[in-house]
Amino acid sequence: MCKGTGGLEFEEVEEPKYFIKFSHDDYVKFLGKTPKKARLMQVLRIYKGQIPRALLDYDTKRETGEHFFLKGDKETLYLELIFQHPEGWLFTTFRRHTEKKFNFYYKHVGEWFKVMLV
């Protein structure tokens, strides 16, 4: 066990079996601490038009001030993945929905994922 912020304890994992890719390591949501791994806490289906502007800004903003914009119109279905940083705080990421992706992530809620930069 290791301690994160707020005294929370987490199980150590040697090497996660699965991975989640990010295009940049300077997203503001990482608080300057891009994780090497993260634990998947929740998977939600959401239409792009239902994502609150504040959440989109938080999720897509880089330290440069630039944003990564989600593709598609307001009816495009996305997965909202909620991950836990090893230090205990949560962050989100959005991925285009497919039933296969939803089933994969849903099956692995609670598991650790390696964070890969591509």
Secondary structure, DSSP 8 states (H G I E B T S, - for coil): -EE-GGG-EE---SS-SEEEEES-S-BGGGTT---SEEEEEEEEEEEGGGS-HHHHHHHHBBTTS-B----S-TT-EEEEEEEE-TTS-EEEEEEE--HHHHHHHHHTTT-EEEEEE-
